[in-house]
Amino acid sequence: MCRSPTSNSKQPIKGGKKASIVWSSLIEHIIKVTLYSAFLIHAIQSTKRSTKIFSYVVNICISLISLMLIKSELILLIQRIQRKLPPGYLGFPIIRDIKFILTTTSGGIQQSLDYARNNYGTMFSQTFFGQTNIAMGGQDDLLWLFNNDRKALTEIAWPPNIVMLLGPGAVANQTGKYHRVLRRLLEPYFAPLFVTNYLKCMDDTTLHELHDWSSCGEYQSSEVFKMYALRLFYVSSFGRADEDVIATLHDDFKTWIGGFMAVTVKRIKGTAFDEAMKARDRILDTVDNLIDTFIKENPEESERAQTTIIGRLIYGKDKDNNRMMTRDEMKDNILNLIFAGHDTTYASISTLLYHLSENPEAMEALAEEVSTLKEPLDSDELKNAPVLNACIHESWRMDPPVLGSFRKVADKDVHHKRYTFDKGTTFNYSILMATTDESLYKNHDQFNMKRFLPTDHPLYDPQVDSNIDPLAGRTNYPIFGGGTHVCLGKAFAQLELRVLAARMFKHYQVEVRNPKKSFFPVNGWNVEFKLTKRKDV
């Protein structure tokens, strides 16, 4: 039986320590107000003594900046006192932003989360580029947040640059009634049963790709998985691969995704964000042509129009109001689908290879299990293969491709853990904090696929059993998010990874070298791999 999703994620902080944490957060603002006031007084005095215009202007600017900083700190101090802002060190402007960038790019995310969790608990304040938000990662926190999402008390809150890159018609950007309409249009075609329509196509494409990767007899970069994901999308939609279009999409997506780290949404010529938005325009033009081609080749009653996701995006209707998607909505959502496959699939595959190469017993157990799979591959057999799924789920637990997401309070104040959060308060929920919770996953920093094996499996070990069903979609394993914005493509992603892992380890011996960790825009491992045909196959 799974642990209750409402159980505490860690031992509660004792009263004395909790009081000291609250006081330390208050003192932070008092110190900064005092420091900024000293700057203000010095700047005012210097202004009075200034004899040169340049010196006068500089001191006026310092005075104004100091006043703005003092005002900001006083607002935060009042929010702390009113219990609208939980504990958490927010740091000094610019310094904290540099530290955030260094932490994100140098692999310090887990250490930073562990420090905050140990000192403040599973809910704490943090700041990204001047925007204060509430980080959450405990089971009770995520359950509260996802329930509020279902009640429409919270809504999606991506950073502005990501909102623009995803597009106004993307379901990932929507909230409220409009979001529900789009979800109703899309959900039937991402259901596990519908996704099985792609099994043969996935299998044929995967076998072809594996043959090509192994034929060269050399190590391949895991970057090839991006092209594999694009090719799989294209073949699934059109029944064939157009290599020129696939290569174009690949190049444009590399540029587009570079805009995810932009600190401004102003399109300044030559900046990463401007280039990313230009790439978005090119991708939409390509997608527009793909839609025209699909409509021309596949009338509404054709099999491909009825059995593919792109076909249902084009021809599908909401059963409640007979509404179809607009062309702009189609383009934005197809862009998002391609992105999800292009980068999260790539990260998932290469990360799985990394963890299996570091744990040869797990790799051997996987190879032994998939060697017995019947031909042709059966979706139910893949779904119920214990070692295959345990390895995939443990790899995702160790390195979730997406580390978290954002929500904000919609129209009414909400309450949690004796705090009151006003309209517009932003929450950053952490998937990584949940999947590295030591109370749920013993030795969470160690890969151990046995924690997800069923009790009747020969390799089952009660000492490491997590008692968690990763397919249940609960807050103890929130890899695909939760609430009304849970990932639409999770069934497709699971089938895709099952097919590739099953075929790869059934037919080939796999060698991995040169692992390198990446954290953004997707989290995982980059590797080089080499495939050698198994002699017994």
C-alpha positions in Angstrom: 0.0 0.0 0.0 1.4 3.4 -0.9 2.2 6.0 1.7 -0.4 8.6 2.2 0.3 11.7 0.1 -0.6 13.8 3.0 2.1 12.5 5.3 4.9 14.8 6.4 7.9 14.8 4.1 10.4 15.3 6.9 10.5 15.5 10.7 8.8 18.8 11.8 11.1 21.6 12.9 11.2 21.9 16.6 9.7 25.0 18.3 13.0 26.6 19.4 14.6 26.2 16.0 11.4 27.3 14.2 11.4 30.5 16.3 15.1 31.2 15.5 14.4 30.6 11.7 11.6 33.2 11.8 13.8 35.7 13.7 16.7 35.2 11.3 14.4 35.9 8.3 13.1 39.1 10.0 16.7 40.2 10.9 17.8 39.8 7.3 15.4 42.6 6.2 16.2 44.8 9.2 19.9 44.5 8.4 19.3 45.3 4.7 17.1 48.3 5.5 19.8 49.6 7.8 22.4 49.2 5.2 20.4 50.7 2.4 19.5 53.6 4.7 23.2 54.3 5.3 23.7 54.4 1.5 20.7 56.8 1.3 22.0 59.1 4.0 25.5 59.1 2.5 24.2 59.8 -1.0 22.0 62.7 0.2 24.9 64.3 2.1 27.1 63.8 -1.0 24.5 65.4 -3.2 24.5 68.5 -1.0 28.2 68.8 -1.3 28.4 68.0 -5.0 29.9 70.8 -7.2 29.9 68.8 -10.4 26.8 67.8 -12.4 28.1 64.2 -12.9 28.6 63.7 -9.2 25.2 65.2 -8.4 23.4 62.9 -10.9 25.2 59.8 -9.6 24.3 60.6 -6.0 20.7 61.3 -7.0 20.5 57.9 -8.7 22.0 56.2 -5.7 19.5 57.9 -3.5 16.6 56.8 -5.6 17.8 53.2 -5.9 18.3 53.1 -2.1 14.8 54.3 -1.6 13.4 51.6 -3.9 15.4 48.9 -2.1 14.3 50.2 1.4 10.7 50.2 0.2 11.1 46.6 -1.1 12.6 45.3 2.1 10.0 47.0 4.3 7.2 45.3 2.2 8.9 42.0 2.6 9.4 42.6 6.4 5.7 43.4 6.8 4.8 40.2 4.8 7.0 38.2 7.1 5.3 39.7 10.2 1.8 39.1 8.7 2.7 35.5 7.9 2.4 36.0 4.2 5.9 35.0 3.5 7.6 31.9 5.0 11.2 31.8 6.2 14.0 31.7 3.7 17.1 33.8 2.9 16.5 36.1 -0.1 20.0 37.7 -0.3 21.2 40.9 -1.9 20.2 42.0 -5.5 22.6 41.1 -8.3 24.7 39.0 -5.9 21.8 36.6 -5.4 21.1 36.5 -9.2 24.8 35.7 -10.0 24.7 33.0 -7.3 21.5 31.6 -8.8 23.0 31.4 -12.2 26.2 29.8 -10.9 24.2 27.3 -8.8 22.0 26.3 -11.8 24.9 25.9 -14.2 27.5 24.3 -11.9 25.4 21.4 -10.4 24.6 23.0 -7.1 20.8 22.7 -7.3 20.5 19.6 -5.1 22.8 21.0 -2.5 20.9 24.3 -2.4 17.6 22.4 -2.0 19.0 20.2 0.7 20.3 23.3 2.6 17.0 25.1 2.4 15.0 22.0 3.3 17.2 21.3 6.3 17.0 24.8 7.6 13.4 25.9 6.6 11.5 22.8 5.9 9.7 21.9 2.7 8.2 25.4 2.1 10.4 28.5 2.0 10.9 31.8 0.3 13.4 32.4 -2.6 14.1 35.0 -5.2 14.7 34.6 -9.0 15.9 37.8 -10.8 14.1 40.1 -8.4 10.9 38.1 -8.2 10.1 36.5 -4.8 8.3 33.2 -4.8 7.5 30.3 -2.5 9.3 27.1 -3.0 7.4 23.9 -2.2 8.4 20.2 -2.2 6.7 18.3 0.6 3.9 15.8 -0.1 1.5 17.9 1.9 2.6 21.1 0.1 2.2 19.5 -3.4 -1.2 17.9 -2.5 -2.4 21.3 -1.3 -1.1 23.1 -4.4 -2.5 20.5 -6.9 -5.9 20.5 -5.2 -6.0 24.3 -5.5 -5.2 23.9 -9.1 -8.2 21.6 -9.6 -10.4 24.2 -7.7 -9.1 27.0 -9.9 -7.7 28.8 -6.9 -4.3 28.8 -8.5 -3.2 29.2 -12.1 -0.2 28.6 -14.3 2.7 31.2 -13.8 5.5 30.6 -16.1 8.2 33.3 -16.3 7.3 35.9 -19.1 10.0 34.7 -21.5 8.7 31.1 -21.4 5.1 32.3 -21.8 6.1 34.0 -25.0 8.2 31.1 -26.3 5.4 28.5 -25.7 2.9 30.7 -27.3 -0.6 32.2 -26.4 -2.5 29.2 -27.8 -0.5 26.5 -25.9 -2.4 24.5 -23.4 0.6 24.8 -21.0 -0.1 28.5 -20.8 -3.8 28.4 -20.1 -6.0 28.5 -17.0 -9.6 28.5 -16.2 -12.4 27.7 -18.6 -10.3 28.1 -21.7 -7.8 25.7 -20.3 -10.5 23.2 -19.6 -11.8 23.4 -23.2 -8.4 22.8 -24.6 -7.7 19.9 -22.3 -11.1 18.3 -23.3 -10.0 18.6 -26.9 -6.6 17.0 -26.3 -6.9 14.5 -23.5 -8.7 11.7 -25.3 -5.8 11.5 -27.8 -3.1 11.2 -25.1 -4.9 8.5 -23.2 -2.9 5.3 -22.7 -5.2 3.3 -25.0 -5.1 5.8 -27.8 -1.3 6.0 -27.6 -1.0 2.3 -28.3 -1.8 3.2 -31.9 1.8 4.3 -32.1 3.5 1.1 -30.9 4.2 -0.4 -34.3 5.5 2.9 -35.7 7.6 3.5 -32.6 9.0 -0.1 -32.8 9.9 0.1 -36.5 11.5 3.5 -36.2 13.4 2.4 -33.1 14.8 -0.7 -34.8 15.9 1.3 -37.8 17.6 3.9 -35.6 19.4 1.3 -33.4 20.7 -0.4 -36.5 22.1 2.8 -37.8 23.7 3.7 -34.5 25.3 0.3 -34.2 26.5 0.0 -37.8 29.1 2.7 -37.5 30.9 0.7 -34.8 31.8 3.9 -32.9 30.6 5.9 -29.9 27.6 8.1 -30.6 26.7 11.3 -28.7 23.4 11.2 -26.9 22.5 14.2 -29.0 21.3 11.7 -31.6 18.3 11.0 -29.3 17.0 14.5 -30.2 16.9 13.6 -33.9 15.4 10.2 -32.9 12.6 12.0 -31.0 11.8 14.3 -33.9 11.9 11.5 -36.4 9.5 9.5 -34.2 7.1 12.4 -34.0 7.2 12.9 -37.8 6.8 9.3 -38.7 4.0 8.8 -36.1 2.2 11.7 -37.8 2.9 11.2 -41.5 4.0 7.6 -41.8 7.3 8.6 -43.2 10.4 10.8 -42.4 11.3 14.0 -44.3 14.9 14.4 -43.3 15.2 18.0 -44.5 12.2 19.1 -42.4 13.5 17.1 -39.4 17.0 18.7 -39.6 15.4 22.1 -39.9 13.2 21.6 -36.8 16.2 20.3 -34.9 18.3 23.4 -35.7 15.5 25.8 -34.9 14.7 24.1 -31.6 18.3 24.4 -30.4 18.0 28.2 -31.0 14.5 28.4 -29.6 15.3 26.7 -26.3 18.2 29.1 -25.8 15.6 31.7 -24.9 14.5 29.8 -21.8 17.3 31.4 -19.8 16.6 35.0 -21.0 16.4 37.6 -18.2 14.4 40.0 -20.4 11.5 39.7 -22.8 12.5 42.7 -24.8 13.5 41.7 -28.3 16.8 43.4 -28.6 18.5 42.5 -31.8 21.2 39.8 -31.5 20.2 38.7 -28.0 19.4 35.0 -27.2 15.8 35.8 -26.6 15.4 37.7 -29.9 17.0 34.8 -31.8 14.8 32.3 -29.9 11.7 34.2 -31.0 12.9 34.3 -34.6 13.4 30.5 -34.3 9.8 30.2 -32.9 8.5 32.0 -36.0 10.4 29.7 -38.3 9.1 26.6 -36.4 5.5 27.9 -36.6 6.0 28.4 -40.4 7.2 24.8 -40.7 4.4 23.5 -38.6 1.9 25.5 -40.7 3.2 23.7 -43.8 3.0 20.4 -42.0 -0.6 21.0 -41.1 -1.4 21.8 -44.8 0.4 18.7 -45.9 -1.5 16.5 -43.4 -4.9 17.9 -44.4 -4.1 17.4 -48.1 -3.0 13.8 -47.6 -5.3 12.7 -44.9 -9.0 13.7 -45.1 -11.0 13.7 -41.9 -12.3 10.2 -42.2 -9.0 8.6 -43.1 -7.3 6.2 -40.7 -4.3 8.5 -40.0 -6.7 11.4 -39.3 -8.5 9.3 -36.7 -5.5 7.5 -35.1 -2.8 10.1 -34.7 -2.4 13.0 -32.3 -1.8 15.5 -35.0 -4.9 14.2 -36.9 -7.0 14.7 -33.8 -5.5 18.2 -33.2 -6.6 19.2 -36.6 -10.0 17.5 -36.9 -10.9 16.8 -33.2 -14.0 18.5 -31.7 -14.9 19.2 -28.1 -17.9 17.0 -27.4 -19.6 19.6 -25.2 -19.7 22.5 -27.6 -18.5 21.1 -30.9 -15.5 23.4 -30.8 -12.4 22.8 -33.0 -9.0 24.2 -32.5 -8.0 27.3 -34.4 -5.0 27.2 -36.6 -2.9 29.3 -34.2 -3.9 26.9 -31.3 -2.9 23.9 -33.4 0.5 25.5 -34.2 1.3 26.4 -30.6 0.4 23.0 -29.3 2.2 21.1 -32.0 5.3 23.2 -31.2 4.9 22.3 -27.5 4.5 18.6 -28.4 7.6 18.6 -30.5 9.6 20.4 -27.8 8.5 17.9 -25.2 9.7 15.0 -27.3 12.8 16.8 -28.6 14.4 17.6 -25.2 12.7 15.6 -22.4 12.8 12.4 -24.4 16.5 13.0 -25.2 17.3 13.7 -21.5 15.3 10.6 -20.3 17.1 8.2 -22.7 20.6 9.4 -22.1 20.0 9.6 -18.3 18.7 6.0 -18.2 21.8 4.9 -20.1 24.0 6.7 -17.6 22.4 5.2 -14.5 22.4 1.7 -16.0 26.1 2.0 -16.9 26.8 2.9 -13.3 24.8 0.0 -12.0 25.7 -3.1 -14.1 23.5 -5.4 -12.0 20.5 -3.4 -13.0 21.6 -3.4 -16.7 22.1 -7.1 -16.6 18.7 -7.7 -15.0 17.0 -5.5 -17.6 18.8 -7.3 -20.5 17.7 -10.6 -19.1 14.1 -9.5 -18.8 13.6 -7.9 -22.2 15.3 -10.9 -23.9 12.1 -12.8 -23.1 9.6 -10.3 -24.5 7.5 -11.8 -27.3 7.3 -10.6 -30.9 5.8 -8.3 -31.9 6.1 -6.1 -28.9 2.9 -5.9 -26.8 2.0 -2.7 -25.0 0.5 -4.5 -22.0 3.6 -6.7 -21.7 5.9 -3.6 -21.8 3.7 -1.9 -19.2 3.9 -4.9 -16.9 7.7 -5.7 -17.3 8.8 -5.1 -13.7 12.6 -4.5 -14.2 12.1 -2.4 -17.3 9.7 -0.1 -15.6 11.6 0.0 -12.3 14.7 1.1 -14.1 12.9 3.9 -16.0 11.1 5.1 -12.9 14.2 5.1 -10.8 16.1 7.0 -13.5 13.4 9.6 -13.6 13.3 9.8 -9.8 17.1 10.4 -9.6 17.0 13.0 -12.4 13.6 14.4 -13.3 13.8 15.9 -16.8 11.8 18.9 -15.6 12.8 20.0 -12.1 9.6 21.9 -11.3 7.0 24.4 -12.4 5.1 27.5 -11.3 1.7 28.4 -10.0 0.2 31.6 -8.7 -2.8 32.5 -6.5 -5.7 33.4 -8.8 -8.5 35.6 -7.4 -8.9 34.7 -3.7 -6.4 34.5 -0.9 -5.4 31.0 0.0 -4.1 29.5 3.3 -1.5 26.8 4.0 0.5 25.9 7.2 -0.9 29.0 9.0 0.3 31.3 6.2 -2.0 33.5 4.1 -1.0 34.0 0.4 -2.4 37.0 -1.4 -3.6 37.1 -5.0 -0.6 36.9 -7.4 1.7 35.1 -4.9 3.9 32.8 -7.0 4.8 29.2 -6.0 7.7 27.2 -7.5 6.9 23.6 -6.8 10.0 21.3 -6.8 9.7 17.9 -8.3 13.4 17.3 -7.3 12.7 18.0 -3.7 9.9 15.4 -3.7 11.9 12.7 -5.4 14.9 13.2 -3.0 12.8 13.0 0.1 14.7 10.7 2.4 11.6 9.8 4.4 10.2 8.3 1.1 13.3 7.0 -0.6 16.0 5.6 1.6 19.5 6.6 0.4 17.8 8.8 -2.1 21.1 9.8 -3.7 21.8 6.2 -4.8 20.2 4.6 -7.9 18.3 1.4 -6.8 15.7 0.2 -9.2 14.6 -2.4 -6.5 12.7 0.2 -4.7 10.0 0.0 -7.4 9.9 -3.8 -7.9 6.7 -5.7 -7.0 6.9 -7.9 -3.9 6.7 -11.2 -5.9 9.8 -10.4 -8.0 12.9 -12.5 -7.3 15.0 -9.3 -6.9 12.6 -7.7 -4.5 14.3 -6.3 -1.4 12.0 -5.2 1.5 14.8 -3.0 2.9 14.7 -0.6 0.0 11.0 -1.0 -1.0 9.5 2.5 -1.3 5.9 1.3 -1.1 5.2 3.9 -3.9 3.4 3.2 -7.2 5.0 5.7 -9.6 2.1 5.2 -12.1 -0.4 6.5 -9.6 0.5 10.1 -10.2 0.6 11.1 -6.6 2.7 13.7 -4.8 5.3 11.2 -3.7 6.3 10.7 -7.4 5.3 13.9 -9.3 7.5 13.5 -12.3 4.7 14.6 -14.7 3.4 17.4 -12.4 -0.1 17.4 -11.0 -3.4 19.1 -10.8 -5.3 20.1 -13.9 -1.9 20.9 -15.6 -0.5 17.4 -15.3 1.6 16.5 -18.4 -0.6 15.5 -21.3 2.0 13.4 -23.0 3.0 11.1 -20.1 1.5 8.0 -21.6 3.3 8.7 -24.9 6.6 9.4 -23.1 6.4 6.2 -21.0 5.7 4.0 -24.1 8.4 5.7 -26.1 11.0 5.0 -23.4 9.8 1.4 -22.8 10.1 0.6 -26.5 13.6 2.1 -26.9 15.0 0.5 -23.7 13.5 -2.9 -24.5 14.8 -3.0 -28.1 18.2 -1.6 -27.2 19.0 -4.0 -24.4 17.3 -7.0 -26.1 19.4 -6.7 -29.3 22.6 -4.9 -28.2 25.3 -4.7 -25.6 25.6 -1.1 -24.5 28.8 0.7 -23.5 28.7 4.3 -22.1 31.4 6.8 -21.5 32.1 10.5 -20.9 29.0 11.3 -18.8 28.3 15.0 -18.3 25.6 16.5 -16.1 23.2 19.1 -17.6 20.6 21.1 -15.6 18.9 23.4 -18.0 16.6 23.6 -19.9 16.2 20.0 -19.1 17.8 18.0 -16.3 19.8 14.9 -17.0 23.0 13.4 -18.3 24.7 13.7 -21.6 26.7 10.6 -22.6 28.4 8.8 -25.4 27.3 5.3 -26.1 28.3 2.4 -28.3 26.0 -0.5 -29.4 27.3 -4.0 -30.3 24.9 -6.6 -31.7 24.3 -9.4 -29.2 25.6 -12.7 -30.5 22.7 -14.6 -29.0 20.1 -12.6 -30.8 
